[in-house]
Amino acid sequence: MPKGSLNVSLKGADDIFSTEESRQEQQREQVQQIPIGELFPFKNHPFKVLDDESMQRTVESVEQYGVLSPLIARPRPEGGYEIISGHRRCEACRELGIEKVPVRVQELTDDEATILMVNSNIQREHVLPSEKAFAYKMKMDAMKRTLGRPSKNVGQVVPHLGARTTELVGNTTGESYKTVQRYIRLTYLIPDILKMVDESRMAFNPAVEISYMTPEHQRWLQAEMELCEATPSLVQSRRLKEMSQSGTLTEHYLHTEQKPNQRQKFFLNQSDVQRFFPPGYTPEQMQNTIFSLLKTWGHAHEHTQNQQELER
């Protein structure tokens, strides 16, 4: 080697990140048996722990096999541990009276914990639109801070990565940055209208347009929707958005001029659907199952429509 020359071996990005991940894995992770009373939910956890059929399956699984996959948590400055992944498993253990659960303890910053929390929960079988909306928002904000980016434009490109933050957020679920942006818009809906979206009483795309209306105008609209038992179409929602932003929308207009199309009601006879369910299913159980299947179908259909729209 010539005198004065340096033998520098430059590692690729994959090697650098792999080395960093391995180092963090070795230094920060350990599985412990932690008393359940020392475990606390993630702050502002966007994913609900519902007492539904899925939760019941989790309880039955834990009762039969135990906790097969350890929870992930991080130490809290005030004591105890904050759950990052495993809220339903933890709740199942509480219900069964289990005193200690296996937990993989990690030392994580707030932003690291938020990103891991979203990534660990977003792949659930059933995720409500509101859950996805707030989860995407939390992850996007955490990634902006981690990447040292400004937070004014959710579609802004990250120079050193060549991608939008919203695009990186959607990588976990395979959704485009535009779809991620639409979900994040739902966080601007008032709670009553957001609940309508979760319950499939309002379609996703009109709800996105409504999210641009002021909270006061949304309250006017929500009252009118409840009165009429109807929701605005996509075209009507865009018109309401424009009027709200221009300051020309009034309660009188909503009540007298902007009547949405009345929704037609229909009923299913129990005898027609009973044969599709196991013996002993109550009408309420059948109804909940039907709604759950319809929500899954609706989300898949909506995703297909969004993809087709982006390809045009």
Stockholm file with secondary structure:
# STOCKHOLM 1.0

chainA/1-312         MPKGSLNVSLKGADDIFSTEESRQEQQREQVQQIPIGELFPFKNHPFKVLDDESMQRTVESVEQYGVLSPLIARPRPEGGYEIISGHRRCEACRELGIEKVPVRVQELTDDEATILMVNSNIQREHVLPSEKAFAYKMKMDAMKRTLGRPSKNVGQVVPHLGARTTELVGNTTGESYKTVQRYIRLTYLIPDILKMVDESRMAFNPAVEISYMTPEHQRWLQAEMELCEATPSLVQSRRLKEMSQSGTLTEHYLHTEQKPNQRQKFFLNQSDVQRFFPPGYTPEQMQNTIFSLLKTWGHAHEHTQNQQELER
#=GR chainA/1-312 SS CCTTCCCCCCCCHHHHHHHHHHHHHHHHCEEEEEEGGGEECCTTCCSCCCSSHHHHHHHHHHHHHCCCSCEEEEECTTSSEEEEECHHHHHHHHHHTCCEEEEEECCCCHHHHHHHHHHHHTTCSCCCHHHHHHHHHHHHHHHHHHHTCCSSCTTCEETTTTEEHHHHHHTTTTCCHHHHHHHHHGGGSCHHHHHHHHTTSSCHHHHHHHTTSCHHHHHHHHHHHHHHTCCCCHHHHHHHHHHHHHTCCCHHHHHHTCCCCCCCCCCCCHHHHGGGSCTTCCHHHHHHHHHHHHHHHHHHHHHHHHHHHHHC
#=GC SS_cons         CCTTCCCCCCCCHHHHHHHHHHHHHHHHCEEEEEEGGGEECCTTCCSCCCSSHHHHHHHHHHHHHCCCSCEEEEECTTSSEEEEECHHHHHHHHHHTCCEEEEEECCCCHHHHHHHHHHHHTTCSCCCHHHHHHHHHHHHHHHHHHHTCCSSCTTCEETTTTEEHHHHHHTTTTCCHHHHHHHHHGGGSCHHHHHHHHTTSSCHHHHHHHTTSCHHHHHHHHHHHHHHTCCCCHHHHHHHHHHHHHTCCCHHHHHHTCCCCCCCCCCCCHHHHGGGSCTTCCHHHHHHHHHHHHHHHHHHHHHHHHHHHHHC
//
